[in-house]
Amino acid sequence: MIRVFVIDDEEPFRKLLKKELALKGFAVDAAADGKSALRELKKKSYDVILLDIVMPGMDGIAFMKKLKGDPAAPAIIVLSGKATIETAVEAMKNGAYDYLSKPYKLDDLEIIIGRAYEYRKLNRQSSMFRQELIRKASPSKIIGSSKRFRDLMSLVRKIAPTDSTALIIGESGTGKELIANTLWQNSSRSGMPFTFLNCAALSENIIESELFGHEKGAFTTAYQTKYGIVEVADRGTLFLDEIAEFPLQLQAKLLRFLDSGEFRRVGGNKPLNVDVRLIAATNKNLHEVVRQGEFREDLYYRLNVINIAVPPLRERKEDIPELAAHFIQKYSARLGKEVKRLSPEALETMNAYDWPGNIRELENEIERAVILSDEEKIGPEDLSVPIAPQARPSSSDMLEDLEKGHITRVLRETGGNKSRASEILGINRKTLHLKLKKYGIAG
């Protein structure tokens, strides 16, 4: 619902406009002058202001100058019965979205309010982009065909269309962020922002400001109002990585936000509300963190509505060839190399390794190998992981090697005469032919 604030000193007009707009489905409040309107704006948030220009005390132009430069300001539509070209130009200079003269048609006003709301929304998103809070929505490729991977993706496809909170658990480097991104891309919110916060990378004070934003003057360096990522994520998806590191002192605020969608910017008293789907991730046993008293139990249960366990790479080694091929193609193109594949020996080495750093470690290993390789294929010598130990030959293999060598030597000594070689070897000609074929000896 679009929230409209009518500011006009004529009481009959205020009451009439409030009634008419409410019937059209808008949420409407009103004020009689600029000063009282400013006080109200400190308490509540609005999308669009309908502003009279000529008012006692603080007029419309002075009011607009007070809001100018505030990125959180509503869009302003000027409604005036004493319109002049000069006041219209002055209003537009000071940030008015549009200017209408009284009397006006209600249907026209309804359309302009809708346009002003969309303009404000786009302008706010532009500001959010400048704050580098919106992630680029480029699709990320998830790779794998093992049973563990297929089971994981089946669960993700079932969960994605819902708005339920999801908790992704897995070791570092398993692709938890990629799973969160996939949940968002396959949800009904995919057209809206996907925002990200790493809870382990910031201090408590900075996390609160990044998450919920801050008001101008909230602290020494708060020179202007800053949107928090919960506002950026409105109607979209918020991903909190390393949630086990979220400051204990802020967890009650996060719980309240998850329950109601309500929050306050740092330094502000005005309650704000957004509609956000939350996805959290951790590489820790969150239940154990709760037991240690470092994480609220009620927040844990609120986050753990749906649990997604991402398997480590050592439990889905069938996916290594496909993952390696993808990274070889990626880094060959990026580095201008002609590397195309792994050698069988390199693949054997990679399969024998347990990958404690999981897919992230595998990607780094392939990037390094592509850089070092001078051929079309990556060999074990191009890898930094421990080379797989060679299997010791069996006694039967050793006997076959001896027999092959003996047959080769006899043929060489007889000048390739198979009849003479058969006699020396003590076997008939047919048996010799079969052994030559078995060992791939040209005769």
LINNOR-V9473 format. One record per residue. N is the residue number from 1. RES is the residue in one small letter. SS is DSSP state (H for helix, E for strand, L for the rest). D_FIRST is the distance of its C-alpha to the first C-alpha in Angstrom with 2 decimals. Layout:
BEGIN
N,RES,SS,D_FIRST
N,RES,SS,D_FIRST
END
This chain:
BEGIN
1,m,L,0.00
2,i,L,3.82
3,r,E,6.34
4,v,E,9.45
5,f,E,12.96
6,v,E,15.73
7,i,E,19.23
8,d,L,22.07
9,d,L,25.38
10,e,L,25.64
11,e,H,24.44
12,p,H,24.46
13,f,H,22.32
14,r,H,19.73
15,k,H,19.65
16,l,H,19.58
17,l,H,16.78
18,k,H,14.64
19,k,H,15.53
20,e,H,15.11
21,l,H,11.63
22,a,H,10.53
23,l,H,12.37
24,k,L,10.51
25,g,L,7.18
26,f,L,6.08
27,a,E,6.60
28,v,E,10.09
29,d,E,13.18
30,a,E,16.50
31,a,E,19.81
32,a,L,23.23
33,d,L,24.58
34,g,H,24.25
35,k,H,25.80
36,s,H,23.66
37,a,H,20.54
38,l,H,21.92
39,r,H,22.52
40,e,H,18.96
41,l,H,17.72
42,k,L,20.02
43,k,L,18.29
44,k,L,14.55
45,s,L,12.45
46,y,L,10.52
47,d,L,9.55
48,v,E,11.44
49,i,E,14.41
50,l,E,16.18
51,l,E,19.71
52,d,L,22.99
53,i,L,26.08
54,v,L,28.85
55,m,L,28.38
56,p,L,31.08
57,g,L,31.51
58,m,L,29.10
59,d,L,28.19
60,g,H,25.32
61,i,H,27.41
62,a,H,28.46
63,f,H,24.92
64,m,H,23.95
65,k,H,27.06
66,k,H,25.99
67,l,H,22.81
68,k,L,24.64
69,g,L,25.16
70,d,L,22.47
71,p,L,20.59
72,a,L,17.68
73,a,L,17.37
74,p,L,14.33
75,a,E,15.10
76,i,E,17.14
77,i,E,17.74
78,v,E,20.96
79,l,E,21.60
80,s,E,25.26
81,g,L,27.93
82,k,L,30.69
83,a,L,29.98
84,t,L,32.77
85,i,H,33.18
86,e,H,33.89
87,t,H,30.72
88,a,H,28.62
89,v,H,30.45
90,e,H,30.16
91,a,H,26.39
92,m,H,26.03
93,k,H,28.50
94,n,L,26.44
95,g,L,23.29
96,a,L,21.53
97,y,L,19.49
98,d,E,20.64
99,y,E,22.75
100,l,E,22.76
101,s,E,25.53
102,k,L,25.33
103,p,L,25.47
104,y,L,22.76
105,k,L,21.30
106,l,H,17.85
107,d,H,17.31
108,d,H,18.42
109,l,H,16.12
110,e,H,13.03
111,i,H,14.46
112,i,H,15.26
113,i,H,11.87
114,g,H,10.66
115,r,H,13.89
116,a,H,13.68
117,y,H,10.45
118,e,H,12.41
119,y,H,15.48
120,r,H,14.29
121,k,H,13.21
122,l,H,16.65
123,n,H,18.42
124,r,H,17.21
125,q,H,18.34
126,s,H,21.56
127,s,H,22.16
128,m,H,21.67
129,f,H,24.19
130,r,H,26.57
131,q,L,26.43
132,e,L,27.58
133,l,L,25.10
134,i,E,23.95
135,r,L,26.63
136,k,L,27.98
137,a,L,26.88
138,s,L,30.43
139,p,L,31.37
140,s,L,33.93
141,k,L,36.82
142,i,L,37.66
143,i,L,41.31
144,g,L,43.43
145,s,L,45.06
146,s,L,46.64
147,k,H,45.90
148,r,H,44.19
149,f,H,41.91
150,r,H,41.22
151,d,H,40.35
152,l,H,37.95
153,m,H,36.14
154,s,H,36.03
155,l,H,34.17
156,v,H,31.76
157,r,H,31.01
158,k,H,30.27
159,i,H,27.95
160,a,H,26.06
161,p,L,23.68
162,t,L,22.50
163,d,L,20.05
164,s,L,22.89
165,t,L,24.23
166,a,E,27.54
167,l,E,30.60
168,i,E,33.03
169,i,E,36.57
170,g,L,39.44
171,e,L,42.15
172,s,L,41.69
173,g,L,41.74
174,t,L,40.85
175,g,L,37.65
176,k,H,34.90
177,e,H,32.63
178,l,H,33.40
179,i,H,32.39
180,a,H,29.03
181,n,H,28.56
182,t,H,29.52
183,l,H,27.05
184,w,H,24.23
185,q,H,25.72
186,n,L,26.02
187,s,L,22.58
188,s,L,19.42
189,r,L,18.16
190,s,L,21.13
191,g,L,19.30
192,m,L,17.53
193,p,L,19.61
194,f,E,22.43
195,t,E,23.36
196,f,E,26.61
197,l,E,28.31
198,n,E,31.96
199,c,L,32.36
200,a,L,36.14
201,a,L,36.19
202,l,L,34.74
203,s,L,35.71
204,e,H,33.70
205,n,H,32.52
206,i,H,31.53
207,i,H,29.69
208,e,H,27.45
209,s,H,26.76
210,e,H,26.22
211,l,H,23.93
212,f,H,21.77
213,g,E,22.65
214,h,E,24.32
215,e,L,24.06
216,k,L,26.58
217,g,L,29.79
218,a,L,29.02
219,f,L,32.45
220,t,L,35.27
221,t,L,34.08
222,a,L,30.36
223,y,L,30.63
224,q,L,26.96
225,t,L,23.58
226,k,E,23.37
227,y,E,20.44
228,g,L,21.24
229,i,H,21.23
230,v,H,18.56
231,e,H,16.15
232,v,H,17.94
233,a,L,17.50
234,d,L,13.70
235,r,L,13.15
236,g,L,16.91
237,t,E,20.09
238,l,E,21.96
239,f,E,25.74
240,l,E,27.82
241,d,E,31.48
242,e,L,34.37
243,i,H,32.19
244,a,H,35.46
245,e,H,35.86
246,f,L,32.58
247,p,L,33.82
248,l,H,34.47
249,q,H,33.30
250,l,H,29.75
251,q,H,29.45
252,a,H,28.04
253,k,H,25.09
254,l,H,24.54
255,l,H,24.83
256,r,H,22.27
257,f,H,19.82
258,l,H,20.63
259,d,H,20.20
260,s,H,16.86
261,g,L,15.34
262,e,E,15.89
263,f,E,18.32
264,r,L,19.83
265,r,L,21.47
266,v,E,25.24
267,g,L,26.27
268,g,L,22.92
269,n,L,21.95
270,k,L,18.22
271,p,L,16.36
272,l,E,13.89
273,n,E,12.03
274,v,L,11.99
275,d,L,12.47
276,v,L,16.09
277,r,E,19.05
278,l,E,22.25
279,i,E,25.71
280,a,E,28.66
281,a,E,32.31
282,t,E,35.65
283,n,L,39.34
284,k,L,40.36
285,n,L,40.89
286,l,H,37.87
287,h,H,39.42
288,e,H,42.47
289,v,H,40.43
290,v,H,38.94
291,r,H,42.51
292,q,L,43.60
293,g,L,41.02
294,e,L,39.19
295,f,L,35.95
296,r,L,34.05
297,e,H,34.69
298,d,H,31.31
299,l,H,29.57
300,y,H,32.03
301,y,H,31.18
302,r,H,27.42
303,l,H,28.03
304,n,L,30.66
305,v,L,28.58
306,i,E,30.07
307,n,E,33.18
308,i,E,34.33
309,a,E,37.91
310,v,L,38.97
311,p,L,42.78
312,p,L,45.03
313,l,H,46.90
314,r,H,50.20
315,e,H,48.86
316,r,L,47.89
317,k,H,50.81
318,e,H,50.81
319,d,H,47.91
320,i,H,49.95
321,p,H,51.55
322,e,H,48.24
323,l,H,46.54
324,a,H,49.63
325,a,H,49.77
326,h,H,46.18
327,f,H,46.85
328,i,H,50.20
329,q,H,48.57
330,k,H,45.84
331,y,H,48.31
332,s,H,51.05
333,a,H,48.75
334,r,H,47.48
335,l,H,51.02
336,g,L,52.84
337,k,L,55.03
338,e,L,56.53
339,v,L,56.10
340,k,L,55.25
341,r,E,55.88
342,l,E,57.24
343,s,L,60.88
344,p,H,61.67
345,e,H,63.11
346,a,H,59.97
347,l,H,57.80
348,e,H,60.23
349,t,H,59.90
350,m,H,56.09
351,n,H,56.16
352,a,H,58.57
353,y,L,56.29
354,d,L,53.66
355,w,L,51.02
356,p,L,49.91
357,g,L,47.33
358,n,H,46.09
359,i,H,44.50
360,r,H,43.99
361,e,H,47.74
362,l,H,48.59
363,e,H,46.68
364,n,H,48.42
365,e,H,51.74
366,i,H,51.32
367,e,H,50.35
368,r,H,53.53
369,a,H,55.66
370,v,H,54.53
371,i,H,55.50
372,l,H,58.90
373,s,L,59.87
374,d,L,62.28
375,e,L,62.29
376,e,L,60.02
377,k,E,59.68
378,i,E,58.93
379,g,L,61.85
380,p,H,62.09
381,e,H,63.67
382,d,H,60.40
383,l,L,58.51
384,s,L,58.37
385,v,L,57.79
386,p,L,60.99
387,i,L,63.02
388,a,L,63.45
389,p,L,66.97
390,q,L,69.19
391,a,L,70.32
392,r,L,74.04
393,p,L,75.97
394,s,L,77.43
395,s,H,81.22
396,s,H,80.98
397,d,H,79.17
398,m,H,81.94
399,l,H,84.66
400,e,H,83.05
401,d,H,82.90
402,l,H,86.59
403,e,H,87.55
404,k,H,85.67
405,g,H,87.43
406,h,H,90.81
407,i,H,90.49
408,t,H,89.41
409,r,H,92.39
410,v,H,94.92
411,l,H,93.69
412,r,H,94.06
413,e,H,97.59
414,t,L,98.66
415,g,L,97.30
416,g,L,94.77
417,n,L,97.45
418,k,H,95.62
419,s,H,98.81
420,r,H,100.38
421,a,H,97.11
422,s,H,96.88
423,e,H,100.41
424,i,H,99.73
425,l,H,96.46
426,g,L,98.17
427,i,L,95.70
428,n,L,96.09
429,r,H,94.73
430,k,H,91.92
431,t,H,90.61
432,l,H,90.76
433,h,H,88.72
434,l,H,85.97
435,k,H,85.87
436,l,H,85.68
437,k,H,82.72
438,k,H,81.05
439,y,H,81.40
440,g,L,80.71
441,i,L,84.18
442,a,L,85.44
443,g,L,88.90
END
